Amino acid sequence: MRTVRWLRRDRLALPEMLEFASFAPSEQRFICRSLDVAAGRGNAIRTWARSLAEARSIRDQARAYRRIDYVRDLAPDDFGFEAAEPMFAPMVAMTAFDLLQGDLCTFAGYRFLYERILGADFRPWFVAAFCAAAVLPAMRSDRRIALLRTIDEATATQQHWSGRQPGFVPQWVEPVPA
């Protein structure tokens, strides 16, 4: 049985909770782990690592996430490439790290995580960063295809994005079984 609690109550958080519940358990676990690593909550290795390889992955993720504050500070005011260039490369690098871990299986899971890591101001950039990371040569071709197929046409062609910050931030409250 998974138990998750929310950190901030919001009247619009219920749809976000339902969306989180729709993700595969491994995707939910990765999102909670990533939020702990990004926020520096607790000892992520002690909480999440079930093996030496996973402990190494968490350390690598913490290194990749050192760019978060830098990226947040560079939120572009417009959608031009010149304004986005300093922000986009580190955002793609973080995204690539997360996608290469193999637990984020959908664009929806990625968007859910990155809305909470970077904030609503970055929503216009999520599809581009996800696609750029998914097609990098390090990604296996079968995984690349599977990831890109999770982006629907409406999401890929969206013109306007909500500026509302997420109202639900999941936090795993049970010990993670070995």
JODALIN-V718753 format. One record per residue. N is the residue number from 1. NEAR is the number of other C-alpha atoms within 10 Angstrom. D_LAST is the distance of its C-alpha to the last C-alpha in Angstrom with 1 decimal. Layout:
N/NEAR/D_LAST
N/NEAR/D_LAST
//
This chain:
1/4/14.3
2/11/14.2
3/10/16.3
4/17/18.1
5/12/21.1
6/14/23.9
7/11/25.4
8/11/28.9
9/11/30.9
10/11/33.2
11/8/35.3
12/12/34.3
13/16/30.6
14/13/30.2
15/12/30.7
16/16/28.1
17/17/25.6
18/10/26.6
19/13/26.2
20/22/22.7
21/12/21.9
22/13/23.4
23/17/20.9
24/15/18.2
25/13/14.8
26/13/13.7
27/20/16.9
28/23/16.4
29/20/13.0
30/20/14.9
31/27/17.9
32/20/16.3
33/22/14.6
34/22/18.1
35/21/20.0
36/21/18.2
37/22/19.0
38/22/22.5
39/13/23.3
40/11/21.9
41/11/20.2
42/10/18.2
43/10/16.1
44/19/14.4
45/19/12.7
46/10/11.3
47/16/10.4
48/23/9.1
49/18/8.4
50/13/5.4
51/11/8.4
52/10/12.0
53/10/13.3
54/14/11.4
55/17/12.7
56/13/16.0
57/16/16.0
58/19/15.6
59/15/18.5
60/12/20.5
61/19/20.1
62/18/21.3
63/13/24.2
64/19/25.0
65/24/24.9
66/14/27.5
67/16/30.0
68/18/29.3
69/12/32.1
70/14/34.4
71/19/34.0
72/16/34.4
73/10/37.6
74/15/39.0
75/18/38.8
76/20/41.9
77/9/44.7
78/9/45.8
79/10/44.5
80/9/46.4
81/11/44.9
82/10/46.5
83/14/44.8
84/16/41.4
85/12/41.5
86/15/40.0
87/21/37.2
88/21/36.4
89/15/35.4
90/19/32.6
91/27/31.4
92/21/31.2
93/17/29.4
94/22/26.7
95/23/26.6
96/22/26.5
97/16/23.5
98/20/21.6
99/22/22.9
100/16/22.2
101/13/18.4
102/13/18.7
103/18/16.9
104/23/20.2
105/19/22.0
106/20/25.0
107/21/27.7
108/18/27.1
109/22/23.5
110/20/24.9
111/17/27.8
112/18/25.8
113/23/23.7
114/21/26.8
115/18/29.0
116/19/26.8
117/19/26.5
118/18/30.2
119/16/32.0
120/16/34.4
121/17/37.0
122/19/35.0
123/17/34.9
124/15/37.9
125/18/36.0
126/21/32.7
127/19/34.1
128/15/35.7
129/19/32.8
130/23/30.4
131/19/33.1
132/17/33.8
133/25/30.2
134/24/29.7
135/17/32.8
136/14/32.1
137/9/32.5
138/11/28.9
139/16/27.8
140/13/27.9
141/13/30.8
142/8/29.0
143/16/26.4
144/18/29.4
145/13/31.2
146/14/28.4
147/20/27.9
148/17/31.6
149/12/32.1
150/14/30.0
151/16/32.8
152/11/35.6
153/9/39.2
154/8/39.6
155/13/36.8
156/12/38.2
157/9/41.7
158/10/41.2
159/8/43.9
160/8/43.0
161/11/39.7
162/9/39.0
163/11/38.9
164/10/37.0
165/11/33.9
166/16/30.7
167/19/30.5
168/22/26.8
169/23/24.0
170/24/20.6
171/19/18.2
172/20/14.8
173/11/15.2
174/11/12.2
175/10/9.1
176/13/6.6
177/8/3.8
178/7/0.0
//
